Amino acid sequence: MAKRVVVINPNCTAIVTEAISESVDVYRGQDARIDCVTLEAGPPAVSSYFDRSNVAAPLREVIERETGADAFVIACFGDPSVLAMREVARVPVLGMAESSFYIAMSVADMFGIISTTENATRRHHRQVRELGIQSRFAGDTSIGMTILDLRNDEEATFERLMDAATRLRQAGAGAFITGCAGMAVFRERLERELGLPVIEPAQAGVTLALGIAAMSTRR
């Protein structure tokens, strides 16, 4: 039987959900059903700790409603309320940031994160510290754009992504994580240009979710 993973975009911006869905389409097939949903009660972007706190209740509603899921992925790089959702879900709940860290460390000694804003950079540094993986972390570089700005001028966005990745490479990164779900559309081109692994966090989350669901006896 095909495993069903529900990927939840915890903001209300549908174009971000569409980008996430496109990025994980490669997993859809006979053995996997991937459903991407938008948290309509969420903010336009989860861009602060306040936003992260406020999405907990509507996330719980989605998880309790989706009784047919074999696993959930919270598709925001801040991994908002992941620990809380693990307390209420009957199946595995993964955060896409944590998933991307583990995959990055499996393909390179050091990894770097490309962030949207400086505020996001500070939050990501905290995540790395909390997970105790600082020794594998080359750094985090912001492109100075919000999630809502990324698609306004895609060439300008890509130039900023390349500049950030180049600086992280100089700092020792051998793999790069696009630190926002809205960057998903740029992953393949960025990897081609860099010649090094570029990890899209929603894909990372789905990869681990499918593997864990296949091994799990919970439901």
C-alpha positions in Angstrom: 0.0 0.0 0.0 1.3 3.5 -0.9 2.4 5.6 2.0 0.7 9.0 2.4 2.7 12.0 3.5 0.9 15.2 4.3 3.1 18.3 3.8 1.7 21.3 5.7 2.7 24.8 4.6 2.1 26.7 7.9 1.6 30.0 6.2 -1.4 31.1 4.2 0.5 31.9 1.0 -0.8 29.5 -1.6 2.0 30.2 -4.1 4.5 28.8 -1.5 2.5 25.6 -1.2 2.5 25.3 -5.0 6.3 25.6 -5.1 6.6 23.0 -2.3 4.2 20.7 -4.2 6.2 21.1 -7.4 9.5 20.3 -5.5 8.2 17.1 -4.0 6.4 15.9 -7.2 9.4 13.6 -7.9 8.2 11.4 -5.0 4.7 10.9 -6.2 4.0 7.5 -7.7 2.7 4.0 -7.1 4.4 3.7 -3.6 3.9 7.3 -2.4 1.0 9.8 -2.1 2.2 13.3 -1.2 -0.5 15.8 -0.4 0.5 19.5 0.2 -1.9 21.7 2.2 -1.9 25.4 3.0 -2.6 26.5 6.6 -5.3 29.0 5.8 -5.3 30.3 9.4 -1.6 30.9 9.3 0.2 34.2 8.7 1.4 35.2 5.1 4.9 34.2 6.2 6.2 32.6 9.4 8.8 35.2 10.0 9.1 35.5 13.8 8.9 33.5 17.0 5.5 35.1 17.5 4.3 33.6 14.2 5.8 30.3 15.1 3.8 30.2 18.4 0.5 31.3 16.7 0.5 28.4 14.2 0.4 25.7 16.8 -3.4 25.5 17.2 -4.3 25.5 13.5 -1.6 23.0 12.8 -3.0 20.7 15.4 -6.4 20.9 13.8 -5.0 19.8 10.4 -3.1 16.9 12.0 -6.1 15.7 13.9 -8.2 16.0 10.8 -5.8 14.1 8.5 -6.4 10.7 10.0 -5.2 8.9 6.8 -1.7 10.2 6.9 1.3 7.9 7.5 3.6 10.9 8.3 3.5 14.7 8.4 6.1 17.3 7.3 5.9 20.8 8.6 7.2 22.8 5.6 8.7 25.9 7.2 12.4 26.2 7.9 11.8 27.3 11.4 10.2 23.9 12.1 7.3 25.7 14.0 5.5 23.5 16.6 7.1 20.3 15.4 7.8 19.1 18.9 4.2 20.0 20.0 2.7 18.2 17.0 4.7 15.1 17.8 2.9 15.0 21.2 -0.5 14.9 19.5 0.1 13.0 16.3 -0.2 9.2 16.0 2.3 9.1 13.2 5.8 10.6 12.7 6.0 14.4 12.4 9.1 15.9 10.7 10.4 19.4 10.5 12.0 20.2 7.1 14.9 22.1 8.6 16.0 19.3 10.9 15.6 16.8 8.1 17.7 18.9 5.7 20.5 19.2 8.4 20.7 15.5 8.7 20.8 14.9 4.9 23.3 17.7 4.4 25.6 16.1 6.9 25.3 12.7 5.1 26.7 14.2 1.9 29.3 16.7 3.1 31.5 17.4 6.1 30.3 21.0 6.4 27.0 22.6 5.3 25.8 26.1 4.9 22.3 27.7 5.0 21.1 30.3 2.6 18.5 32.5 4.4 16.0 35.1 3.4 16.6 37.8 6.1 19.0 38.5 8.9 16.2 37.7 11.4 15.9 34.2 9.8 19.7 33.8 10.0 19.6 34.4 13.8 16.9 31.8 14.2 18.8 29.2 12.2 21.9 29.7 14.3 19.8 28.9 17.3 18.4 25.8 15.7 21.9 24.5 15.0 22.9 25.2 18.5 19.9 23.4 20.0 20.6 20.3 17.9 24.3 20.4 18.9 25.7 20.3 15.3 27.8 23.4 15.3 30.9 21.6 14.4 29.4 20.6 11.0 28.0 24.1 10.3 29.9 26.5 8.0 27.5 29.4 8.4 24.3 31.0 7.3 24.1 33.9 4.8 21.1 36.0 4.2 20.0 37.3 0.7 18.1 40.2 2.3 14.7 39.2 0.9 11.4 38.1 2.5 9.6 35.0 1.3 7.0 37.2 -0.4 9.7 38.9 -2.5 11.5 35.8 -3.9 9.4 35.5 -7.1 9.2 39.2 -7.9 12.3 39.1 -10.0 13.6 35.6 -10.3 16.9 36.5 -12.0 17.7 39.0 -9.3 16.8 36.4 -6.6 19.0 33.8 -8.2 22.0 36.2 -8.3 21.6 36.8 -4.6 21.4 33.0 -4.0 24.6 32.4 -6.0 26.4 35.2 -4.1 25.4 33.7 -0.7 26.4 30.2 -1.8 29.7 31.4 -3.0 30.5 33.0 0.3 29.4 29.9 2.2 31.6 27.8 0.0 34.6 30.0 0.8 33.7 29.4 4.5 34.0 25.6 4.0 30.5 24.5 3.0 30.4 21.4 0.8 26.6 21.3 0.7 24.0 24.0 0.8 20.5 24.2 2.2 17.9 26.6 0.8 16.5 27.9 4.1 13.0 28.8 3.0 10.3 26.8 1.3 9.8 29.7 -1.2 13.3 29.0 -2.6 12.3 25.5 -3.9 12.0 26.6 -7.5 15.7 27.6 -7.6 17.3 24.4 -6.2 18.1 22.6 -9.4 19.6 25.6 -11.2 21.6 26.5 -8.1 23.0 22.9 -7.8 24.0 22.9 -11.5 25.8 26.2 -11.2 27.6 25.3 -8.0 28.4 21.7 -8.8 27.8 20.7 -5.2 24.7 19.3 -3.4 21.9 21.8 -2.8 19.2 20.4 -0.4 15.7 21.6 -0.6 14.2 21.2 2.8 10.7 20.1 1.8 12.3 17.3 -0.3 14.5 16.4 2.7 11.5 16.1 4.9 9.5 14.0 2.5 12.5 11.7 1.9 12.9 11.0 5.6 9.1 10.8 6.2 8.7 8.1 3.6 11.5 6.1 5.0 10.4 6.4 8.5 6.8 5.7 7.6 7.9 2.5 5.8 9.6 1.3 8.9 6.9 2.4 11.4 4.2 0.2 12.9 2.3 3.2 14.2 -1.0 4.3 12.7 
